[in-house]
């Protein structure tokens, strides 16, 4: 894995990139709706489409699907807090796995003593629960969670906070994301972005991603010197 030496600072998203947690987020939204008497009939594909494009995509989609829910609970933050609590229960049940290619990449970065960190919209409690299940994640020394910055992705705050904490002058920085929102955040922070997501995902057609390096998984990055950037 010689290409890792091309960069001096590695930044990562978390959900859907390092851990296969998106299905649990989906399940939490479905359960949140069920507790209010509504059946969210979306498939996982539609959920990802709403979640990955906009910070308000899920709110708008669910309220459009269930206008009665919006009428009875107009404050989305209240519903989102319910969803967060359900998600916390799900991750503590021990059902998470690493995404393909994560463990060898993290091992290689640790052995090479290359600086690395995570910038996530997840909370500290969520991150800690997942790290207990997947010990390799503890090899990442810096974690920027939702409590550490003001504006969520696609704003660059999370990555700027990470850079302020572990960055150095003249760093060659690279960041990995699985969503358009995340790519926008990386670009806003001045970091070389790389998109990691399944082939044929609808976001691949977005013109903002035309010139962004793309791989189906972290294990698909070619073993050549400097394949990115």
C-alpha positions as a Markdown table, in Angstrom:
| # | Residue | x | y | z |
|---|---|---|---|---|
| 1 | Unk | 0.0 | 0.0 | 0.0 |
| 2 | Unk | 2.7 | 2.4 | -1.1 |
| 3 | Unk | 0.3 | 5.1 | -2.3 |
| 4 | Unk | -0.5 | 6.1 | 1.3 |
| 5 | Unk | 2.8 | 7.9 | 1.5 |
| 6 | Unk | 1.7 | 10.4 | -1.1 |
| 7 | Unk | -0.3 | 12.3 | 1.6 |
| 8 | Unk | 0.6 | 13.6 | 5.0 |
| 9 | Unk | -2.9 | 13.9 | 6.6 |
| 10 | Unk | -5.8 | 11.5 | 6.1 |
| 11 | Unk | -9.4 | 12.6 | 7.0 |
| 12 | Unk | -12.3 | 10.3 | 7.0 |
| 13 | Unk | -16.1 | 10.4 | 7.2 |
| 14 | Unk | -17.6 | 7.7 | 9.5 |
| 15 | Unk | -21.1 | 6.4 | 8.8 |
| 16 | Unk | -21.2 | 4.5 | 5.5 |
| 17 | Unk | -17.5 | 5.0 | 4.9 |
| 18 | Unk | -15.7 | 3.3 | 7.8 |
| 19 | Unk | -18.6 | 1.4 | 9.3 |
| 20 | Unk | -21.7 | -0.2 | 7.6 |
| 21 | Unk | -24.1 | 1.8 | 9.7 |
| 22 | Unk | -26.4 | 3.4 | 7.1 |
| 23 | Unk | -28.9 | 0.6 | 7.3 |
| 24 | Unk | -29.2 | 1.2 | 11.1 |
| 25 | Unk | -29.9 | 4.9 | 10.5 |
| 26 | Unk | -32.6 | 3.8 | 8.0 |
| 27 | Unk | -34.1 | 1.4 | 10.5 |
| 28 | Unk | -34.1 | 4.1 | 13.2 |
| 29 | Unk | -36.1 | 6.5 | 10.9 |
| 30 | Unk | -38.5 | 3.7 | 10.1 |
| 31 | Unk | -39.0 | 2.9 | 13.8 |
| 32 | Unk | -39.4 | 6.6 | 14.6 |
| 33 | Unk | -42.2 | 6.9 | 12.1 |
| 34 | Unk | -43.8 | 3.7 | 13.3 |
| 35 | Unk | -44.0 | 5.0 | 16.9 |
| 36 | Unk | -46.1 | 7.9 | 15.6 |
| 37 | Unk | -48.4 | 5.6 | 13.6 |
| 38 | Unk | -46.9 | 5.9 | 10.2 |
| 39 | Unk | -45.3 | 3.3 | 7.9 |
| 40 | Unk | -42.3 | 4.6 | 6.0 |
| 41 | Unk | -42.4 | 2.5 | 2.8 |
| 42 | Unk | -39.1 | 3.8 | 1.3 |
| 43 | Unk | -36.5 | 1.3 | 0.3 |
| 44 | Unk | -32.9 | 1.7 | 1.3 |
| 45 | Unk | -32.0 | 3.2 | -2.0 |
| 46 | Unk | -34.4 | 6.1 | -1.6 |
| 47 | Unk | -33.3 | 6.7 | 2.0 |
| 48 | Unk | -29.7 | 7.1 | 0.9 |
| 49 | Unk | -30.7 | 9.4 | -1.9 |
| 50 | Unk | -32.5 | 11.7 | 0.5 |
| 51 | Unk | -29.8 | 11.5 | 3.2 |
| 52 | Unk | -26.7 | 12.0 | 1.0 |
| 53 | Unk | -27.8 | 15.0 | -1.0 |
| 54 | Unk | -29.0 | 17.5 | 1.6 |
| 55 | Unk | -28.9 | 18.1 | 5.3 |
| 56 | Unk | -32.7 | 18.6 | 5.1 |
| 57 | Unk | -33.5 | 15.9 | 2.6 |
| 58 | Unk | -34.8 | 13.4 | 5.1 |
| 59 | Unk | -36.8 | 16.0 | 7.0 |
| 60 | Unk | -38.5 | 17.3 | 3.8 |
| 61 | Unk | -39.0 | 13.8 | 2.4 |
| 62 | Unk | -40.7 | 12.4 | 5.6 |
| 63 | Unk | -42.8 | 15.5 | 6.1 |
| 64 | Unk | -43.9 | 15.3 | 2.4 |
| 65 | Unk | -44.8 | 11.6 | 2.8 |
| 66 | Unk | -46.7 | 12.2 | 6.1 |
| 67 | Unk | -48.1 | 15.8 | 6.3 |
| 68 | Unk | -50.2 | 14.7 | 9.3 |
| 69 | Unk | -46.9 | 14.0 | 11.1 |
| 70 | Unk | -45.7 | 17.5 | 10.4 |
| 71 | Unk | -49.0 | 18.9 | 11.7 |
| 72 | Unk | -48.8 | 16.9 | 14.9 |
| 73 | Unk | -45.0 | 17.3 | 15.5 |
| 74 | Unk | -43.9 | 20.4 | 13.5 |
| 75 | Unk | -40.5 | 20.6 | 15.2 |
| 76 | Unk | -38.2 | 18.3 | 13.2 |
| 77 | Unk | -35.6 | 18.5 | 16.0 |
| 78 | Unk | -38.0 | 16.7 | 18.3 |
| 79 | Unk | -38.4 | 13.8 | 15.8 |
| 80 | Unk | -34.7 | 13.7 | 15.1 |
| 81 | Unk | -33.9 | 13.4 | 18.8 |
| 82 | Unk | -36.3 | 10.3 | 18.9 |
| 83 | Unk | -34.5 | 8.9 | 15.9 |
| 84 | Unk | -31.1 | 9.4 | 17.6 |
| 85 | Unk | -32.2 | 7.6 | 20.7 |
| 86 | Unk | -33.5 | 4.6 | 18.6 |
| 87 | Unk | -30.2 | 4.6 | 16.6 |
| 88 | Unk | -28.2 | 4.5 | 19.8 |
| 89 | Unk | -30.2 | 1.5 | 21.0 |
| 90 | Unk | -29.5 | -0.3 | 17.6 |
| 91 | Unk | -25.8 | 0.3 | 17.6 |
| 92 | Unk | -25.5 | -0.8 | 21.2 |
| 93 | Unk | -27.1 | -4.1 | 20.2 |
| 94 | Unk | -23.8 | -5.0 | 18.4 |
| 95 | Unk | -24.8 | -5.3 | 14.8 |
| 96 | Unk | -22.1 | -3.2 | 13.0 |
| 97 | Unk | -19.3 | -4.2 | 10.6 |
| 98 | Unk | -16.4 | -2.4 | 9.0 |
| 99 | Unk | -16.8 | -1.4 | 5.3 |
| 100 | Unk | -14.6 | -3.3 | 2.8 |
| 101 | Unk | -10.9 | -2.2 | 2.9 |
| 102 | Unk | -11.1 | -0.3 | 6.1 |
| 103 | Unk | -9.0 | -2.5 | 8.3 |
| 104 | Unk | -6.0 | -2.9 | 6.0 |
| 105 | Unk | -5.9 | 0.8 | 5.3 |
| 106 | Unk | -6.1 | 1.8 | 9.0 |
| 107 | Unk | -3.4 | -0.8 | 9.8 |
| 108 | Unk | -1.2 | 0.6 | 7.1 |
| 109 | Unk | -1.6 | 4.2 | 8.2 |
| 110 | Unk | -0.9 | 3.2 | 11.8 |
| 111 | Unk | 2.3 | 1.3 | 10.8 |
| 112 | Unk | 3.5 | 4.2 | 8.7 |
| 113 | Unk | 2.7 | 6.7 | 11.6 |
| 114 | Unk | 0.7 | 8.9 | 9.2 |
| 115 | Unk | -1.6 | 11.5 | 10.8 |
| 116 | Unk | -5.3 | 10.7 | 10.5 |
| 117 | Unk | -8.6 | 11.6 | 11.9 |
| 118 | Unk | -12.4 | 11.3 | 11.6 |
| 119 | Unk | -14.8 | 14.2 | 11.1 |
| 120 | Unk | -18.4 | 13.0 | 11.5 |
| 121 | Unk | -21.9 | 14.2 | 12.0 |
| 122 | Unk | -22.3 | 11.4 | 14.6 |
| 123 | Unk | -22.3 | 12.2 | 18.3 |
| 124 | Unk | -19.6 | 11.2 | 20.7 |
| 125 | Unk | -21.9 | 8.6 | 22.4 |
| 126 | Unk | -22.6 | 7.0 | 19.0 |
| 127 | Unk | -18.9 | 6.9 | 18.1 |
| 128 | Unk | -17.8 | 5.4 | 21.4 |
| 129 | Unk | -20.4 | 2.7 | 21.2 |
| 130 | Unk | -19.2 | 1.7 | 17.8 |
| 131 | Unk | -15.5 | 1.8 | 18.7 |
| 132 | Unk | -16.2 | -0.7 | 21.5 |
| 133 | Unk | -17.4 | -3.1 | 18.9 |
| 134 | Unk | -14.7 | -2.5 | 16.3 |
| 135 | Unk | -11.3 | -2.1 | 18.0 |
| 136 | Unk | -9.4 | -1.2 | 14.9 |
| 137 | Unk | -11.2 | 2.1 | 15.0 |
| 138 | Unk | -9.3 | 3.0 | 18.1 |
| 139 | Unk | -6.1 | 3.2 | 16.0 |
| 140 | Unk | -7.5 | 6.6 | 14.7 |
| 141 | Unk | -6.2 | 9.1 | 17.3 |
| 142 | Unk | -8.4 | 12.1 | 16.5 |
| 143 | Unk | -12.2 | 12.1 | 16.4 |
| 144 | Unk | -14.3 | 15.2 | 15.6 |
| 145 | Unk | -17.9 | 14.5 | 16.5 |
| 146 | Unk | -21.0 | 16.6 | 16.2 |
| 147 | Unk | -20.4 | 18.3 | 19.5 |
| 148 | Unk | -17.1 | 19.8 | 18.3 |
| 149 | Unk | -18.3 | 22.2 | 15.6 |
| 150 | Unk | -21.2 | 24.4 | 14.7 |
| 151 | Unk | -22.5 | 23.7 | 11.2 |
| 152 | Unk | -23.0 | 20.2 | 9.8 |
| 153 | Unk | -21.8 | 19.0 | 6.4 |
| 154 | Unk | -22.0 | 20.2 | 3.7 |
| 155 | Unk | -20.4 | 23.1 | 5.6 |
| 156 | Unk | -16.7 | 22.5 | 6.1 |
| 157 | Unk | -16.7 | 23.1 | 9.9 |
| 158 | Unk | -16.0 | 19.5 | 10.8 |
| 159 | Unk | -13.0 | 19.2 | 8.6 |
| 160 | Unk | -11.7 | 22.6 | 9.5 |
| 161 | Unk | -11.9 | 21.6 | 13.1 |
| 162 | Unk | -9.9 | 18.4 | 12.4 |
| 163 | Unk | -7.3 | 20.3 | 10.4 |
| 164 | Unk | -6.9 | 22.9 | 13.2 |
| 165 | Unk | -6.3 | 20.1 | 15.7 |
| 166 | Unk | -3.9 | 17.9 | 13.8 |
| 167 | Unk | -2.9 | 19.7 | 10.6 |
| 168 | Unk | 0.5 | 21.1 | 9.8 |
| 169 | Unk | 1.7 | 23.8 | 7.4 |
| 170 | Unk | 2.1 | 22.6 | 3.9 |
| 171 | Unk | 0.2 | 19.3 | 4.6 |
| 172 | Unk | -0.9 | 17.3 | 1.6 |
| 173 | Unk | -4.4 | 16.4 | 2.8 |
| 174 | Unk | -6.8 | 13.8 | 1.5 |
| 175 | Unk | -10.3 | 13.1 | 2.6 |
| 176 | Unk | -12.7 | 10.2 | 2.0 |
| 177 | Unk | -16.5 | 10.6 | 1.9 |
| 178 | Unk | -19.5 | 8.6 | 0.7 |
| 179 | Unk | -21.8 | 11.5 | 0.0 |
| 180 | Unk | -22.1 | 14.7 | -2.0 |
| 181 | Unk | -22.6 | 16.6 | 1.2 |
| 182 | Unk | -19.3 | 15.2 | 2.5 |
| 183 | Unk | -17.4 | 16.0 | -0.7 |
| 184 | Unk | -18.7 | 19.6 | -0.5 |
| 185 | Unk | -17.4 | 19.8 | 3.0 |
| 186 | Unk | -14.0 | 18.5 | 2.1 |
| 187 | Unk | -13.7 | 20.9 | -0.8 |
| 188 | Unk | -14.7 | 23.8 | 1.4 |
| 189 | Unk | -11.9 | 22.9 | 3.8 |
| 190 | Unk | -9.3 | 22.8 | 1.0 |
| 191 | Unk | -8.9 | 19.0 | 1.2 |
| 192 | Unk | -8.4 | 16.7 | -1.8 |
| 193 | Unk | -11.7 | 14.8 | -1.8 |
| 194 | Unk | -12.2 | 11.2 | -2.8 |
| 195 | Unk | -15.7 | 9.7 | -3.2 |
| 196 | Unk | -16.3 | 6.1 | -2.0 |
| 197 | Unk | -19.7 | 4.7 | -2.9 |
| 198 | Unk | -21.3 | 1.8 | -4.8 |
| 199 | Unk | -21.3 | 1.8 | -8.6 |
| 200 | Unk | -24.5 | 3.2 | -10.2 |
| 201 | Unk | -25.4 | 5.2 | -7.1 |
| 202 | Unk | -27.5 | 8.2 | -8.3 |
| 203 | Unk | -25.2 | 10.8 | -6.8 |
| 204 | Unk | -22.5 | 9.8 | -9.3 |
| 205 | Unk | -24.5 | 11.7 | -12.0 |
| 206 | Unk | -24.2 | 14.9 | -10.1 |
| 207 | Unk | -22.1 | 17.5 | -12.1 |
| 208 | Unk | -20.4 | 18.5 | -8.9 |
| 209 | Unk | -18.7 | 15.1 | -8.8 |
| 210 | Unk | -17.5 | 14.9 | -12.3 |
| 211 | Unk | -13.8 | 15.6 | -11.5 |
| 212 | Unk | -13.8 | 13.9 | -8.1 |
| 213 | Unk | -11.7 | 10.7 | -7.8 |
| 214 | Unk | -14.1 | 7.8 | -7.2 |
| 215 | Unk | -13.8 | 4.2 | -6.1 |
| 216 | Unk | -16.5 | 1.7 | -5.2 |
| 217 | Unk | -14.8 | 0.9 | -1.8 |
| 218 | Unk | -11.6 | 1.6 | 0.0 |
| 219 | Unk | -10.2 | -1.8 | -1.0 |
| 220 | Unk | -10.6 | -0.8 | -4.7 |
| 221 | Unk | -8.0 | 1.9 | -4.6 |
| 222 | Unk | -5.3 | 0.7 | -7.0 |
| 223 | Unk | -1.9 | -0.4 | -5.6 |
| 224 | Unk | 0.1 | 2.2 | -7.5 |
| 225 | Unk | 2.1 | 5.2 | -6.4 |
| 226 | Unk | -0.1 | 8.3 | -6.2 |
| 227 | Unk | -3.4 | 7.2 | -7.7 |
| 228 | Unk | -5.2 | 10.2 | -6.4 |
| 229 | Unk | -4.8 | 13.9 | -6.5 |
